[in-house]
Amino acid sequence: MSAHAVDVRGVTRVFGSGPRRVVALDGVDLAVAPGEFVSLIGPSGCGKSTLLRLVADLDAPTSGTVEVFGTSAHQARLARSYGIAFQQAGLLPWRTVAANVELPLAVAGEGRRARRARATELLDLVGLGDAAARHPDELSGGMQQRVAIARALASAPSLLLMDEPFGALDEMTREHLQIELLRICAETRAAVVFVTHSVPEAVFLSDRVVVMSPRPGRIREVVPVSLDRGRASTGELAAADDLRARADFTAALARVRGSLHAHEQGGAVGRGDVHGAALGMEAR
Ligand SMILES: Nc1ncnc2c1ncn2[C@@H]1O[C@H](COP(=O)(O)OP(=O)(O)OP(=O)(O)O)[C@@H](O)[C@H]1O
């Protein structure tokens, strides 16, 4: 039995056939340790979401295996071993904020009282203790995203799968939620697989940054990030700003960007270049 939170071995995912055949992932190996924060980054279409969907058992590999805490991804889904948060918060508009957070617990058959208590605790954790009775459309995008994170944490998962959860947010809200996420992870010791297009976000949050390349989707390089996050991981904004200005942070940033540029020099064409170019601009 694997001791990893996630263990992806020799995974290939091919969509379509004939001229429409797309090799979204090719020979991908990735192990994530319990409590580890791993980001997936790379140009558009390199297979980040596909990889996350395979781990979440929302899709199945063409070949290879995906294990979550030593069981198949399917068993892990049935056991609710992980929480998911995607770019669209995906809240049910007719349910209150608390009822949205309670949903996974209701599905799991948990009693009303325990559900309510857990929702209150989680909404406090994400700083929305006073929004429990409101409805999603009364909240800002950042607040909705925090509700989605609270919901993802509802069943106390040891693994969080997050696909660009802060992608649609303004920079200030995004930075705020980043440190909130660090704090939550430090508290819950959950492992995280986090898809992002932002190099600074990946470096700020991660123990390792997985740089992917497209056509076919492969892991190009895994960049270890050994930042001492100190007070930033307990949720201090000022400490997080200090961290972003530090030499070890900018060195890690340069290394991830270098890896992404190496991909561009490889001469990719099409969709991927849009994001590749954007990332290149950001690096200058
Ligand atoms: N259901 C599907 N059917 C056919 N092709 C698909 C399907 N899902 C993904 N693909 C293709 O697989 C490749 C990888 O897609 P994926 O969404 O995983 O990339 P990504 O790195 O997450 O992209 P982005 O950064 O734009 O979100 C793309 O070429 C995409 O068009």
The ligand as a Gaussian input file, in Angstrom:
#p B3LYP/6-31G(d) Opt

LIG

0 1
 N      -13.132000      15.914000     -22.772000
 C      -12.192000      16.219000     -23.671000
 N      -12.314000      15.836000     -24.959000
 C      -11.363000      16.105000     -25.874000
 N      -10.207000      16.767000     -25.597000
 C      -10.028000      17.168000     -24.341000
 C      -10.992000      16.914000     -23.299000
 N      -10.509000      17.435000     -22.135000
 C       -9.328000      17.979000     -22.424000
 N       -9.028000      17.817000     -23.737000
 C       -7.796000      18.254000     -24.406000
 O       -6.710000      17.794000     -23.624000
 C       -5.681000      18.793000     -23.588000
 C       -5.386000      19.145000     -22.151000
 O       -6.501000      19.855000     -21.621000
 P       -6.534000      20.409000     -20.126000
 O       -7.843000      21.076000     -19.926000
 O       -6.160000      19.329000     -19.201000
 O       -5.360000      21.476000     -20.175000
 P       -4.962000      22.588000     -19.117000
 O       -3.490000      22.542000     -18.992000
 O       -5.765000      22.424000     -17.884000
 O       -5.419000      23.906000     -19.879000
 P       -5.857000      25.363000     -19.321000
 O       -4.622000      25.931000     -18.700000
 O       -6.249000      26.099000     -20.550000
 O       -6.979000      25.163000     -18.362000
 C       -6.180000      19.959000     -24.424000
 O       -5.630000      19.849000     -25.720000
 C       -7.672000      19.771000     -24.434000
 O       -8.240000      20.294000     -25.613000

